Amino acid sequence: MSYCNFSIMFIISYKILLLIENLMDDCCTITISQQKGGSGKTTIAAHLAVSLSQMNKRVAAIDIDPQGSLSRWHGIRQERYGNGFTGINLISKAGWKVQNEIFSLKTKYDYIIIDSPPHNETDAKTAIRTSDLVIIPMQPSPTDLWATDNTTSFCKQNNIPYQILLNRVPPNSKILPTLTKNLENILKTTIGNRVAFSSSFLDGKCITETQPNSPAAKEIKELVNEIITAIKIIKSGQVAV
C-alpha cells in the first residue's frame, strides 16, 4: 500500500470515527431510578418514551427491572396495535450487557429511556453511570424521601445530573412543602395521583394517546418539555451537578 493510499484510508477512518462520536453525542440517555418500589418508575419511563416518539424522535427503551413491567406493557402494545404502532424499540437486558447495549444504541436513536430496578444496585448503578440525566420519581411520603438519598448521592459521586420528580401527588398535599424544603434539583412539573395513568397503561397505551387533552396528558407534556430543556442545558455544559 502506498503512502498516499494509507493517508486517504486514515482520513476516511478518522472522519467515520468523528461521525460516530457526533451521533453518540446527539443521543440522550435518561435513566428512571428509585430504590423504593412502587414509585411509578415504569409508568414514567413509558410516558416519556411515548411522548418523545410522538415528537418524531427515535426512541429506544431498555427494561433492566427483573419485574419486566415495561416489557409487559410494550408486549400488550405490540399485540393489540402491531409493531408499527409502538414507535419504540424495547430491549430487555441485565448485568454486564446493559452498558454494551446502551453504547450500541447511541448511534441509532435520539433518546434512550432506561427503566432501572428498585433494588438491584449493580444494574441500577451501571445504568446511571451511562446516563446524561437521571430522573428520580418520588411520592410525597417520608419513606420515599429517605429512599432518594442513595440515588442522589451516587449521582453526585459520579457527576451525573439528576432531577427529582414528584409523582402521584394528591390534590392539596399539606405534607409536600415540608418534605421538599431541603431537596435539591426538583422538577417544577408534578404528576398527580390519577387513575387515568393506570387505565391507559393497562391498554398498552399512554395518557397522551388515550386522553391527549386531559389534565394528566398536560402534566406529561409539561414534564417532557422541562426535561428536554434540562438536557439542552446539560449538553451545553452550563449545569453543575
N, C-alpha and C positions, 0 to 999 in steps of 0.2 A: 504494500500500500504506500502510495506516495505521500509526501508531507502535506501536499495540497489537499488530497482526499481526506487525510486524517484530520486536518484542521476543519474541513467542512463538516465532517461527522461530529466532531467535538462541539461545534457551534450549534448544529441541529439538536444534539442531545441536551446541550445546556438550555436551549430555548424550550424544549419539551419539559425539562425539569422546572423551569420558571412557570410554564403554563400550568403544570400540575400544582405547584405551590400556590399560584394565584387562585386556582379553583378551590383548593382546600381552605384558603383564607376567606373566600367568599361564603363558604358554608358556615352555618352556626349550629353548634351542638348545645342543646338545652336538656339538662337532667332535672327531673322532678324527684326530689328526695326528701324523705322524712322518716326518722327512726320509728315513730309511733304508727302502728297500724290504724286504719280507719280514718286517715286524714283527708282522703279524697284524691290521692295521687293519680290513680288511673283515670278517673273522670277528668281531671285537669289535663293530663297528658293527651287523652283522646280529643278533647275540645280544642287544645292548642293545635294539634296536628290537622284536624279537620278545618279549622278556621284559616290556617295558613294555606292549606290546599285550596280553599275557596278563594284565596287571593292570588291564585295561579302560581303558587310556589311549589317547587318539587320537595316533597316531604317523605322522609323515612322515619319510622318509629321502631324503637328497639325495646322489647319486653324482656327485662332481666329479672323480673319478680317471679319466684317459683310458683306463686299462685296462678300466674298466667291469665289474669283478668283482662288485660289489654288484648292479648291474643284471642281470648274467647269472644270479646266484643267484636274484634275485627273479623273473626270467623263467621259470626252471625251476619255481619255487614256484607261479606262476600257471598254467603249462601243465599241471602234474600234479594240482593240487588245486583250481584255479578261483580266480577273483578274490575270492570271498567268504571264502576260507580265509586269505589272506595277512595281513589285519589291518594292513597297512602300505601307505601311499601312497608309491610311489617315484618320484622325479623325477631325471632326468639333466640336469645343467646345467654350464656352464663359462663363464669370462670374466665380463664385467660383468653378465650376467643373474643370477648367483648371489645377489648382495645383494638385488636386487628380489624374487627368488623367496622368499627367506627371510622378508622382511617381509610378503609376501602370505600366507604360510602361518601366520604367528604368531597370526592371529585364528581359525584353524580347528583348530589342533592343540595338544595338551598338551606334546608333545615333538617336536623336530626333530633328527634324527641325521644328521650330515654325515660322509661318508667322503671325506677330502681326499686329493689326490695326494701322492706322496712327494717329487717333485722340482719340480713347477710352483709356484714360490714365490708368484706373483701370486694364483692361485686359493686356495692354502692360506692366505695372509695375509688375503684377503677373508673367508674362512670364519671364521677365528679372530677377526677384528675384530667380527663379528656374534654371537659366541658368549657364552653365560653361563658355560660351562665347557669347557675343552679337556682331553681325555684323551690322554695320550701313551704308547702301548704301547712297552715296552722289553724286549727279550730280554736275558738275563743274559750279555752279552758286552761287551768293551771298545768295539767299533765301534758297537754300539747305544747305549752310554752316551755316547760322543762325539757321536753323531748327535742326541741330545736337546738339545744346547746352544743351537742356533739357535732351536728352537721355544720353549724355556723363556725365552730372552732376549727374543724377540719378544712373548711373553705378558706378561712383566714390563713391557716398554716401553709396552704398550697397556693395562695394568691389567686384564688378562683372567685370571681364576682358572684354574689348571691343576692336574692331578693326573697323576702318573706311575704307569702300570700295569705291573707286572712280569708279562710274558706268556711263555708257552712255557717255564716254569721246570721244569727236570728235578728229579727227586727228590734230596734231599740235596745240593743245589748248594753246593759248597765256595767258589766264587768270589763268590757272591751278597753276603755281608756286606762283602767288600772293595769291590765295585762300588757299593754303595748307602750306604756310611758317610757320604758327604758330600752325598748327594742330599736335596733338599727336596721336600715335597708328594708323598710316596709313599703310594699307597693301601695299606691294610692287607691287602686281598684280593689274592692272587696267582692267576694262571691257569696250571695245569700244562700240560706238554707232552703232550697226549693225542690219540691217533688219533681218538677219538670225535668231536672237533670237526670234523675234516675229513670224516669219514664222513657225519655228519648234513648238512653243508654241501653235499656232492655231491648229496644227495637233495632239495635245496631247502628243507631244514628247519634247525632249530637243536636243540642238545642238550637244551634244556628241553622240547622236543616229543617227541624220539625216545627219550630216556632220562631222564625227569624226576626220577628218584630216584637217579641216578648221582652219583659224586663230582664229575664235570665240571659237571653241572647245578647242584649245590650251590654250586660256585665262582661260577658266573654269577649265581645268585640273590643270593649274598652281595655280589657286585660291584655289582649293580643297587641293592640296599638301601643300600650305602655311598655310591653316587653320589647317590641321592635325598636322603640325609641331608646330604651336602655341598651340594647345591643349595638345600636349605631354609636352611642357614646363610648361603650366598651371598646369597640373596634377602632375608634378614633384615638384611643389611649388616654381619654380625658377622665376616666374613672379611677378612683383609688379604692382598692379592696380593703 
